[in-house]
Amino acid sequence: MEREDDRFEDIRADGIVDDALPPVAEPARNSESLDDEDNTLRPSFIRRVTESLEAGDQDAVYNLVEPLHPADVADLFELIGQEHRADLARAINDLLGSDVLAEMNDWVREELVEDLDPDEVADLAEQMETDDAVAMIEDLDEEDQQAVLAEMEPEDRAAIESALSFPEESAGRLMSRDFIAVPEHLTVGDLIDYLREDEDLATEFWEVFIVDPKHRPVGTCVLSWILRTPRHVALSDVMKRDQTLIPVAMDQEEVALRFQKYALISAAVVDESGRLVGQITVDDVVHIIQEEASEDVLRLSGAGDGDINEPIALTVRTRLAWLVVNLGTAIIASSVVGLFQGAIARFALLAVLMPIVSGMGGNAGTQTLAVVVRAIATNQLTSSNTIRMILREFRIAQANGLSLGALIGLGTGLMFANPHLGAVIGAAMVINNLVAGLAGIMVPVTLDRLRVDPAVSSAVFVTMATDVMGFFSFLGLAVLTGLTG
């Protein structure tokens, strides 16, 4: 306890006392605009804003929007009709700052930015964090990008151009260049004085990076250590040398996995030579996790980005392409049915029951596929445990197939008073579930080994496999066992 008291005395000697700290203000809440349960804008509030816009009453619009948090203002732009967004932007022009644009949906922001002059976009970009500015500018056409960059200050322009030189969805695009790095020969007191006296430093940070003479990170000091350590202690004695470094070209999905695995709040980004060039913080990673999770689910369904603000023409093109591919697989499955036209004509019940076999196989395959794609995305499934995963899914498919086969076989035999038909559909159900389980894991694993995103293409092949095998096994068994006479 005495040591703790001594350390707190050193902190007070630095002038950091409770009375010197500004009170933390709670974000203002407007009960008339926000729903208390889910913290979303009330429909009645959106209606009032829309009515004021239609009436041309810009003062009323401004008074309604002014109390909102920037994130809520961004939500408002997404929730009102597209035809009102430009009018809303004009009505609240001085409220439409960088903090609002940073929170805005990509499609909505792109639409608004296209209506602004290059100098206006440049002013907004210079107020933003580098990663947010890059997210806004990268969606513009090449010509518009150059026009905006030409209006920016040289230092800001260089930072944006450097970020745009990295691949999309990489750490280089995501990172912020606003960080604090100091040499390791400083003491804690030297660092505190530096943080107080230099007004050009980053204003929001959780840790200080310690670098060597070549500007390569050698450790970190979190703020709590700095505040609780005596001034005379050297940074080299208190810093944490074990750190997670993010290569500048790393994919953002892998960045998110590292933050999750090592419980990081922030991490240093290094270039090819190991020099510190930026940092990534957990608030950026939260957005990545949300985007990647949604992206995989939507890709499995072929719905594209799935953004309700996406232009209709682009949505139609994306979904139609996927549906055309599915049409091709459906034709393949129907050609299998065509091979057994005579058998179906002689025993019409086959046509009634065969969709059950293919449909249940499709559902089983989709279950396995969803689990495997997620495991690949989160690095739970790697080359070291692929065989074990295949055997696991085979046992699951076997158990499910036997259970479902017994159930549908018994039910069919009793309903139609035909044990032979029940045995055929039961056996077909077992076979198709085994195929579904194997296809559900083998297809995404194979595509991943070929460096093809399994979330994009797997569903087509799995569906085709279960449809074809479902029809073929059921109708084939019916013919082989003499069910059709």
N, C-alpha and C positions, 0 to 999 in steps of 0.2 A: 504493500500500500504506500509505503514511503516513496518508492521509486515512481509510482504513478503520480503522486502529489508533486514530486519534483518536476516531472515532465510537464504537468499542467502549469506549474509556475513558469517554466520556460515559455510556454505558449502565451501566457498572459504578458510576459515580458516583451513578446513580439507585438503586443498591442491588440491581440485578438481576444476580445472579451464579448460576453453576451450582448451588452448594451450597444456594441459597435456594429452588430449584425443587423441588417434591415429585416423587418418582419416579412415573412413569406405570405404573399397574398394568394388567397384562394381564387380560382377562376370564377368569374361572375356567371351566375345561372339565371336565366330568365324563364320562370315557370310558365309564362304565357307562350313561349316558343318551343320549349323542350319538354318531352314526355319524361316524367320522373322515373318510370319503370325501365325503359330501355335507352334513355338519353338520346332519342332521335327527335328531329323536328316534327312538331305536331302538324297534322294535315290542315287544321284550321289556320295555323300560322302561314303555311305555304299558300293557302287560298288567299289570305289577306295580302300577301306580297304580290301574288299574281294579279289580283283585282286592282291594286294600286298601280302596277305596271301598265295594265290595260287602260287605266284612266289617265295615264301620263303624269301621275303625281309622284315625282321623283323625291320630293322632301319626305313624303310618307314612307316611301320605300327605304330611304336612308335611315329614318328614325326607327324603323322596324329592325333593320339589319345591324345597325351600329352596336347594340349590346352583345352581339353574338361572338363566340370564340372563333378564331380563324378556321378551325376545323369544321365548325358548324356552318360557316359561310361557304366553305367548299362544298359541303353536303347540299346546301341550298341550291347551288348551281346545277348539281346533278339531279335534284328532285323536281325542279320546275321544268316546264316545257322548253324544248330546244329553241322555239321561236321567241322566247322571252329572255334568253341568256344575254344577248348583246345589250338589250335595254337595261337589264339588271347591272351589268358591268358599268354602263354609263352613269347609272343612278348612284352607284357607290364607288366611284372611281378612286377616291383616296383611301378607301377601305380595302381595295383589291390589291394588296401588297404581296410581297414575296412569300410571306408565311401562309397566305391563303392558297396561292398557286402551288406551293410545295405539298399541300394536303389534297389537292384536287385530282379527280380522276384523269387519267392520261388523255383519253379521247376528248373530254370536256375542255381540258386545259389547252390541248392542241387547237381546238376550234376557236377558243378565245384568243390565243396568242396570234393566230393567223390574222385576226382583225386589228391587231396592234401594229403600230409603226416600229421599225427596227430599233430606233433610239429608246422607245418605251420598253421594249423587251429587254434591251441591254441594261437599262436602269434597274429593272426588276431582277435580272440575273446577278447584277453586282451586289444586291442586297441579300442574296441567297447563299446558303452553304454551297460549296462547290458541287457536291453530289446532286443536290436538288436543282441547281442551275443546269447541270449536264442533262438531267432527266427532262428538263423543259426544252432545251435547245436541240437535243438529239432527234426529236420527233419532227423537226422542221426540214423542209427541202434543203438541198445543198446550197442553193442560191440564197435562200432566206437565212440559213446559218451564217454564211459569210457576211451578209448584210448586218446581222446582229453583232457578230464578233468585231466587225469594223468599227462599231460604235462604242465598244467597251474599252476600259482602261487597259494599257499594255499588260500589266501584271495579271489582271483578271482574265484577259483574253488568252494569255499564255497558259494559265491553269486549265481553262476550258478546252483549249486545243490539245493540250497534253492528255486530258481525260478522254477526249473523243478519239484519240489515236489508239486506245485500247479496245479489244473486242467487246461487243455488247454483252451485258450480264456478266462481266468480269469484275474482279476486285478493283481494277484500275478505274472503271466507270463508277463503282460504288463508293470508293473511299473519299474521305474528306482530307483536304490539305491543311486544315486548321488544327494543328496539334502543337504540343509543347515538348521540345527536346533540349536537353542540357548535357554538358560533359560530366563525366563521372568524378572529376577531381573536386567538384563543388561540395560544400557542406549544406546541411539542411537550412541553416541560416542564410547562406548565399542564395539558395533557391527561393526561399520566402521573399527575400528582398527583390529578387529578379521578377517574381510574379507580381509584386505590388507596383514596381516602378515602371515596367514596360507596358504602356497602354495599348500597344499594337498586338499583344498576345491574344490567343483564342480566349473567348469569354466563357465557354462551356467545355469542361473536360473532367475526366474521372481519374486519370493517372498521367504522370509525367514520364516520358521516355528518356532513358539514359543512353547516350551514344558515345562511341569511341571517336578518335580523330578523323576517321574516314566516314563518319556519320552512319555507322552501322549500329543498330540497337543492341545493347548488351544487357539491358535490364529495365525494370519499371519501378516506379514508386507511386502507390495509390495515395490519394489525398489524405486519407485517415492516418497513414503512417507519417506523412509530412507534418500534420498538425499535432501529432502526439509524440514527436521525437525532439530532443533538445537540439538547439541551434548548432552546437559544435560537432555533432556527429556527421561523418562523411557519408555522402550518398552511396558510395561503394560499399559501406558497411550495412546499410539499411535496405538497399534496393533488392528486388526479387530478380534473380538472374534467369530463372527458368521461365520462359515466355513462349507463347504461340505466335509465330510469325506467318503472315499471309503473303504468298507470292502475288505480285501484281496481276499476273495473268490467270489466276485461279478463278474457276467458275463460281458464280455467286451461290449456287446451291451447295457446293462443297464448303464455301465460307460459312454458310448457315449451319452446316453439320458440325464444323469445328467449334463454333460458338456454343452449340447445344452440348456437344460431347465434353468440352472443358469448362463449361459454365462461365464463359467470358463476358465481360462488360464492354471492353474495348480491346483492340488488337492492332499491332503495328503492321503496316503493309510495306513490303520491301521490293526493290527492283531486282533485275538479274544479277547485279553485283552485290546484293545484300544491303544496299543503302536504304535508309528510312525515307519513304516518299509520301506517306499518308497514314491515316488510321481509319478503322471501321468500328462503329459503335453499335451497341445492341439495339438501339431504336431503328437503325437501318435494317438490321437482320430480322427483326420482327416482321417488317414488310416483305422481306424475301421469303420467309417461311410461309406467310399467307399466300403470296403469289405462286410459289412453287407447288404448294398443296392443291390450290385451286386449278393450276395449270394441268397437273397430272390427271385429276378427275375429269376435267373437260376434254382433254385429249383422248382419254379412253372412250368417251362418248362421241367424239368427232364433232364437238360443238365449237371448236376454235377457241378464241379467247373467252367466249361466254360473257362478254361485257355488254350490259344492256344499253350502253352509250355508244357502242360500236356502230358505224354506218351500216344500214340495212344491206346495201349492195355487197359489202365485204363479207357480212355474215352469211348471206345467201351463197356466195361463191365457196366459202369455207365448208359450210354444211353440205352443199350440193356435191362437192367433190367426194366427200366421205360417203354420201348416200349412193353415188354412182359406183364406188368400189363395192359397197355392200350389195348393190344390185347384181354385180358380177358374181359374187359368192353365192347369192340366192339362186342364180341361174345354174351354177354348178350343182348345188344341192338338188334343184328340181330335175336336173338331167339324171341324177341317180334314181329319183322316183320314176322317171320315164322308162327306166330299164325294167320296171316291174308293173307296167300298165296292165298286162294280162292277168297277173296275180290279183291286183287290186280290183279288176273288173269281175273276177270270179268270187272274191270275198271282200265285199265293200267295207266291212268293219275295219280293215287295215287302214283305209283312208281316214277313218274317224280317230283311230288311236295313234297313228304314227307321229302327229305333232306333239303328243305328250312326251315321247321318247326324246325327240330332238330338242324340245323346249326345256325339259329338265336337265339335259346335258349342257345346254347353253347356259343355264343358271349356275350349274356347278362349275363350269369353266370360268364364268365371270367372277365367282367367289375366289377361286384360286388365283386368277389373273390379278385381281385387285390386291390380294395379299402379297404376291410376288413382286409386282411393280413397286409397291410401297417399300418392301424389303430392299430392293435394288436401290431405290432413291435414297434410303437412309443408311446405306452400307451395311445392313444386317445380313444381306445375302451377297457373298463374295465367292471367289473360286475355291476358297478353303472349305466351304460348307455346302456347296451346290449338290453334291451327291446325297448328303444327308437330308437336304431339303426335298430332293426328288423322291427319295424313299418315304419321307414323312407324308408328302402329298399323295403318294400312291396308296399308302395305308388308309389315309382319310377317304380317298375316292373309293377304295374297296369297301370300307365300312358303310359309307353312304350309299353306294351302289347296291350292296346286298340288302340294306334296309329298305330302300325305295323299291328295289326289284321285288322283294317279298310282298311289300304292301300293294303295289300296283298289280302284281301277278295274282295275288289272292283276290283282290277286289274285282279284277277283270273276269277271272274264272267264275266267280259267284254271280256277277251281274249278267253275264252273257251265257251262263251255264255251259262254259266251254273251258275246261282245265287246260287243254292243249294251247288255246289262245293265251291264257294266263301265263303259262310257262314260257311261251315265246316272248311276250312283252316284258316279263320279268328278267329273262336272260339278256334281252336287248338293252334294258335299263342298266344292268350291271356293266355290260360292255361299254356303253356310251359314257357312263360316269368315270370309268377308268381312263378312257380316251380324253375326257374333259379335264381330269386331274393332271394327266401327263401333258396335254397341250397347254393347260393354264400355266405350267411352270417352264416347260421346254421352249415354248415360243418366245416369251420375254427374255429368258436367259440367253437364248441363241442370238436374238436381235441385239442384246446388250454386248455380247462378245463381238458382234460385227460392228459395234459402235453406231447402232441405229437406236433412237430413242424408243424403248419398249412401250412407253405410254401412248405413242402415236399409232403404231402399226399392229400391236399385238391382238387387239380385239377382233380385227378382221379375220386373221388366221384362226384364232380360237373358235370363233363363231362358225366359220366354214368347216372346221374339223368336226365339231359336235353335230352340225346339221347333216353333213355327209355321212358320218358314221352312224348317227341316229337312224336315218332312213335306211341305210344299207344293212345295218345289223338287224333291224326289225323285219324289214321286208325279205331280206336274204334268209333269215332263220325261218320265216313263215314258208318260204318256198322249199328250203332244204328239208324241213320236217314234215312236208306234205300237208300243211294246214290248208292250202288253197286247193287241194284236190288234185 
